Amino acid sequence: MSMVETTTAKKKAAQKRVVTLKVSLRGSKPPIWRRVVMPASSTLADLHVAIQASMGWHDSHLHHFDVDGRHYGDRSMLDEVADERRLTLSGLVNAGAQRFSYTYDFGDNWEHVITIEKVTYTDTAPSGPICIAGKRACPPEDCGGIWGYYHLLEVLADPNHPEYEDQKDWVDDDFDPDAFELGYANVMLDAQTS
């Protein structure tokens, strides 16, 4: 190994590995997604918290990850899953994983596709997750999954619809399906991971 290669290898070893992930809500058209940057030492349990906060979910339901057919979750809540606290993003990257899924709320079945977009090394790695981009609002909890969400949007778009008043009372007055506030997502991330 040359002197330059040795210096570069030492510098890289001193830096922290960071993973950029894109979390997309399956079946959403137009797409609902978030891009999150996390330390590679983060576990799937940490990623669960990051998804909940950045998407706008309330962590009121069960969840699990599916990595190549193996389920990971909170073993205190689910039987027959591997412990999500034991698998790190670094472990996923080292194993060659590029995509996996996360399902939240087994009744509504909100399935998210997670893509590992980039792995970098930096001297200024974040201590926790940071949301750097996203599109569209998260659907309201308990609205019946992606199909129920699109039905809700259809009803809200038609004040003459027989379900309009009930559905309007059910969602926040300021709900805008096209809105995404990056600053708010990061406030929620900070609150959940501090």
C-alpha positions as CSV (number, residue, x, y, z in Angstrom):
1,M,0.0,0.0,0.0
2,S,1.4,3.4,-1.0
3,M,1.8,6.3,1.4
4,V,-1.2,8.1,-0.2
5,E,-3.4,5.0,0.0
6,T,-2.4,4.5,3.7
7,T,-3.2,8.2,4.5
8,T,-6.5,8.0,2.7
9,A,-7.4,4.7,4.5
10,K,-6.5,6.2,7.9
11,K,-8.6,9.3,7.2
12,K,-11.5,7.2,6.1
13,A,-11.2,5.0,9.2
14,A,-11.4,8.1,11.4
15,Q,-14.5,9.4,9.6
16,K,-18.0,8.2,10.4
17,R,-20.1,6.3,7.9
18,V,-23.5,7.9,7.0
19,V,-26.3,6.3,5.1
20,T,-28.9,8.2,3.0
21,L,-32.2,6.4,2.7
22,K,-35.3,7.1,0.7
23,V,-38.6,6.0,2.4
24,S,-41.5,5.8,-0.1
25,L,-45.1,4.9,0.8
26,R,-46.0,2.1,-1.5
27,G,-49.0,2.7,-3.7
28,S,-49.1,6.4,-3.3
29,K,-49.6,8.4,-6.5
30,P,-48.3,11.0,-6.7
31,P,-45.5,9.6,-4.5
32,I,-45.3,10.3,-0.7
33,W,-41.7,10.0,0.4
34,R,-38.9,11.2,2.7
35,R,-35.2,11.2,2.3
36,V,-33.4,10.6,5.6
37,V,-29.6,10.7,6.5
38,M,-28.6,8.6,9.5
39,P,-25.4,7.3,11.1
40,A,-24.5,3.9,9.8
41,S,-24.4,2.7,13.4
42,S,-28.2,3.3,13.7
43,T,-30.3,0.2,14.1
44,L,-33.6,-0.8,12.5
45,A,-35.2,0.3,15.8
46,D,-33.7,3.8,15.2
47,L,-34.9,3.7,11.6
48,H,-38.4,2.9,12.9
49,V,-38.4,6.0,15.0
50,A,-37.0,8.1,12.1
51,I,-39.7,6.9,9.8
52,Q,-42.5,7.6,12.3
53,A,-41.2,11.1,12.9
54,S,-40.3,12.1,9.4
55,M,-43.5,10.7,7.8
56,G,-45.8,12.0,10.4
57,W,-47.1,8.8,11.9
58,H,-47.9,8.6,15.6
59,D,-46.4,5.2,16.5
60,S,-49.8,3.9,17.6
61,H,-49.6,0.5,15.9
62,L,-47.3,-2.5,15.4
63,H,-44.7,-2.5,12.7
64,H,-42.0,-4.7,11.2
65,F,-39.2,-4.6,8.6
66,D,-38.8,-7.2,5.9
67,V,-35.2,-7.7,4.7
68,D,-34.9,-10.4,2.1
69,G,-37.9,-12.3,3.6
70,R,-36.8,-12.1,7.2
71,H,-38.9,-10.0,9.5
72,Y,-37.4,-7.6,12.2
73,G,-39.4,-5.9,14.8
74,D,-39.9,-5.1,18.5
75,R,-39.7,-8.6,20.1
76,S,-41.6,-7.4,23.1
77,M,-44.6,-6.7,20.9
78,L,-44.3,-9.4,18.2
79,D,-43.5,-13.1,18.2
80,E,-41.4,-14.7,15.4
81,V,-39.4,-11.6,14.4
82,A,-35.7,-11.0,14.8
83,D,-34.8,-8.1,17.1
84,E,-34.7,-4.8,15.2
85,R,-32.3,-3.4,17.8
86,R,-29.6,-5.9,16.7
87,L,-29.4,-5.1,12.9
88,T,-27.6,-1.8,12.0
89,L,-27.7,0.1,8.8
90,S,-24.0,-0.7,8.5
91,G,-24.8,-4.4,8.7
92,L,-27.4,-4.0,5.9
93,V,-24.9,-2.1,3.7
94,N,-22.1,-4.6,4.4
95,A,-24.6,-7.5,3.4
96,G,-25.3,-5.7,0.1
97,A,-28.9,-4.8,0.9
98,Q,-30.2,-2.1,-1.4
99,R,-34.0,-2.2,-0.7
100,F,-36.2,-3.5,2.0
101,S,-39.6,-2.8,3.3
102,Y,-41.3,-1.4,6.5
103,T,-44.9,-2.1,7.3
104,Y,-46.7,0.0,9.8
105,D,-50.2,-0.7,11.2
106,F,-51.1,-4.3,10.2
107,G,-54.8,-3.3,9.8
108,D,-54.3,-0.4,7.4
109,N,-51.1,-2.0,6.1
110,W,-49.0,1.1,5.3
111,E,-46.1,-0.5,3.4
112,H,-43.0,1.6,2.8
113,V,-40.2,0.8,0.4
114,I,-36.8,1.8,1.8
115,T,-34.0,2.3,-0.6
116,I,-30.4,2.8,0.5
117,E,-29.4,5.6,-1.9
118,K,-25.9,6.5,-0.7
119,V,-23.2,5.6,1.8
120,T,-20.6,8.4,2.6
121,Y,-17.9,9.1,5.1
122,T,-17.7,12.4,6.9
123,D,-16.0,14.2,9.8
124,T,-19.3,15.9,10.6
125,A,-21.7,13.0,10.8
126,P,-25.1,13.7,12.4
127,S,-25.6,12.2,15.8
128,G,-29.1,11.2,14.8
129,P,-31.4,11.1,11.8
130,I,-32.0,14.2,9.7
131,C,-34.7,14.5,7.0
132,I,-33.3,16.3,4.0
133,A,-36.2,16.1,1.6
134,G,-39.7,14.8,1.1
135,K,-42.9,15.2,-0.8
136,R,-46.6,15.3,0.3
137,A,-48.3,14.9,3.6
138,C,-48.5,11.7,5.4
139,P,-52.0,10.2,5.3
140,P,-54.0,10.5,8.5
141,E,-53.7,7.5,10.9
142,D,-56.5,4.9,10.8
143,C,-58.0,6.1,7.5
144,G,-58.1,2.6,6.0
145,G,-54.7,2.2,4.3
146,I,-53.8,3.6,0.9
147,W,-57.2,2.9,-0.6
148,G,-59.0,4.5,2.3
149,Y,-56.8,7.5,2.0
150,Y,-57.6,8.0,-1.7
151,H,-61.3,7.6,-0.8
152,L,-60.9,10.2,1.9
153,L,-59.3,12.6,-0.6
154,E,-62.1,12.0,-3.1
155,V,-64.7,12.8,-0.5
156,L,-62.9,15.9,0.7
157,A,-62.7,17.2,-2.9
158,D,-66.5,17.1,-3.2
159,P,-68.4,19.2,-0.7
160,N,-71.6,17.6,-2.0
161,H,-70.5,14.1,-1.2
162,P,-72.7,12.4,1.4
163,E,-69.7,11.6,3.6
164,Y,-68.1,15.1,3.3
165,E,-69.2,16.5,6.7
166,D,-68.1,13.4,8.6
167,Q,-64.8,13.1,6.8
168,K,-64.1,16.9,7.1
169,D,-64.7,16.7,10.9
170,W,-62.3,13.7,11.1
171,V,-59.2,15.4,9.5
172,D,-57.5,18.6,10.7
173,D,-58.9,21.8,9.2
174,D,-55.5,22.6,7.7
175,F,-54.8,19.2,6.2
176,D,-53.3,19.6,2.8
177,P,-52.3,16.4,1.0
178,D,-49.7,18.2,-1.1
179,A,-47.9,19.8,1.8
180,F,-44.6,18.7,3.3
181,E,-42.8,20.8,5.9
182,L,-39.1,19.8,6.1
183,G,-38.5,22.0,9.2
184,Y,-41.4,20.4,11.0
185,A,-40.2,16.9,10.1
186,N,-36.8,17.7,11.6
187,V,-38.4,19.1,14.8
188,M,-40.3,15.9,15.2
189,L,-37.2,13.8,14.5
190,D,-35.2,15.8,17.1
191,A,-38.0,15.4,19.6
192,Q,-38.3,11.6,19.1
193,T,-34.5,10.9,19.0
194,S,-33.2,13.2,21.8
